[in-house]
Structures are given as structure tokens and as C-alpha cells.
């Protein structure tokens, strides 16, 4: 498990590569996909964080969410100040505050 620093860029460099990841799906207790994070520009950091949380914790519970917030570093503060600006951080804030845990499914690139 990484020791998050104060900057997201530095934390990203410590995370596993996402080259073979098409997207990350977040699944609720009813097996419904409640969110998908595509591996595309502007979302690659979130894909890396959520893939890492899956590897480190197995699922997205309060403990994993707290660690994910530390990894997002300065983006966590911005998300708290601007709800809706960072939906992938908002989700972690909600779970850390007692929201229902989610399963994390890493979907590989086809082929």
C-alpha cells in the first residue's frame, strides 16, 4: 500500500499502470452498476486510483474510501469546496461518511 503524499501527481506515479484497463465499474449490493469510469483523458487518474483501491482493499468500503481521499490529495479539498466538480472524489466522500460500500470491477481492454 502506498503512503500518499500531498500532491495527486506524485501519488499517481506510485500507482500501478492502467494500460490494459478499459474502464472501472462500481457495483452496488444489488449487482447494479452505479457508475463507470472510462479510461480516457481527464479520467485516467480516477481509473488508476480505483484500480489501486480494488487491488489494495478488494472493495470500496469506508476504509478504502478514506485512503482514496488521501491519494486524491488536493483534489479532495477542491471536491469538498465544490461539490459536483469531482464526481469520483464525491463518491469516496459519501462512502467515507457512511454511505453503502461498492464493489469495484476492473474491466480489461478487449482483445
Legacy VTK file of the C-alpha trace (Angstrom):
# vtk DataFile Version 3.0
C-alpha trace
ASCII
DATASET POLYDATA
POINTS 111 float
0.000 0.000 0.000
1.340 3.437 -0.873
1.896 6.276 1.563
0.045 9.164 -0.099
1.887 12.445 -0.422
0.326 15.906 -0.505
0.065 16.009 -4.313
-2.046 13.888 -6.618
0.602 13.900 -9.359
3.166 12.345 -7.007
0.650 9.764 -5.802
-0.263 8.763 -9.365
3.369 7.889 -10.048
3.189 5.266 -7.272
0.092 3.520 -8.652
0.016 0.514 -10.994
-0.256 1.155 -14.738
-3.714 1.224 -16.332
-2.650 0.389 -19.912
-4.800 -2.745 -20.076
-7.871 -1.231 -18.389
-10.896 -0.241 -20.477
-12.928 1.063 -17.526
-13.744 0.605 -13.872
-17.323 -0.254 -12.891
-18.702 0.406 -9.419
-21.381 -2.067 -8.389
-23.883 -1.850 -5.525
-25.210 -4.635 -3.291
-27.944 -5.429 -5.846
-25.297 -6.098 -8.535
-26.279 -2.891 -10.354
-23.501 -0.877 -11.997
-23.975 2.550 -10.406
-21.013 4.209 -12.135
-18.438 3.536 -14.840
-15.152 5.396 -15.158
-13.784 5.107 -18.688
-10.027 5.043 -19.279
-9.911 8.262 -21.302
-8.271 11.684 -20.977
-9.500 13.520 -17.907
-10.408 10.291 -16.120
-7.162 8.305 -16.228
-6.210 9.411 -12.704
-9.523 8.213 -11.310
-9.196 4.892 -13.152
-5.728 4.451 -11.626
-6.945 5.267 -8.106
-9.985 3.000 -8.249
-7.963 0.120 -9.762
-5.426 0.563 -6.958
-8.188 0.588 -4.301
-9.512 -2.692 -5.736
-6.045 -4.238 -5.504
-5.321 -2.868 -2.023
-8.732 -3.295 -0.353
-10.806 -5.590 -2.584
-13.893 -3.351 -2.382
-14.838 0.259 -1.805
-15.749 0.485 1.870
-15.187 3.348 4.329
-11.540 2.393 4.951
-10.772 2.201 1.210
-12.613 5.485 0.616
-10.574 7.285 3.302
-7.349 6.028 1.725
-8.586 7.021 -1.737
-9.293 10.546 -0.483
-5.700 10.777 0.742
-4.469 9.596 -2.677
-6.568 12.225 -4.478
-4.747 14.773 -2.257
-5.509 18.372 -3.302
-8.476 17.226 -5.403
-10.194 16.065 -2.196
-10.100 19.587 -0.743
-11.399 21.015 -4.019
-14.208 18.433 -4.103
-15.265 19.395 -0.573
-15.365 23.071 -1.577
-17.042 22.447 -4.958
-19.497 19.522 -4.733
-20.102 18.016 -8.158
-16.815 19.215 -9.655
-15.088 15.876 -8.945
-17.755 13.130 -9.012
-15.228 10.332 -8.492
-13.958 12.058 -5.346
-17.519 12.909 -4.244
-18.302 9.176 -4.311
-15.406 8.485 -1.930
-16.537 11.295 0.376
-20.043 9.810 0.520
-18.791 6.304 1.331
-16.294 7.595 3.907
-19.210 9.438 5.563
-21.166 6.204 5.964
-22.558 5.530 2.502
-23.079 1.986 1.284
-19.915 0.204 0.138
-19.492 -0.685 -3.532
-17.728 -3.480 -5.388
-15.005 -2.384 -7.816
-14.781 -4.247 -11.115
-11.783 -3.533 -13.328
-12.792 -4.224 -16.945
-9.830 -5.121 -19.185
-9.414 -3.907 -22.741
-10.991 -6.459 -25.099
-8.709 -8.450 -27.321
LINES 1 112
111 0 1 2 3 4 5 6 7 8 9 10 11 12 13 14 15 16 17 18 19 20 21 22 23 24 25 26 27 28 29 30 31 32 33 34 35 36 37 38 39 40 41 42 43 44 45 46 47 48 49 50 51 52 53 54 55 56 57 58 59 60 61 62 63 64 65 66 67 68 69 70 71 72 73 74 75 76 77 78 79 80 81 82 83 84 85 86 87 88 89 90 91 92 93 94 95 96 97 98 99 100 101 102 103 104 105 106 107 108 109 110
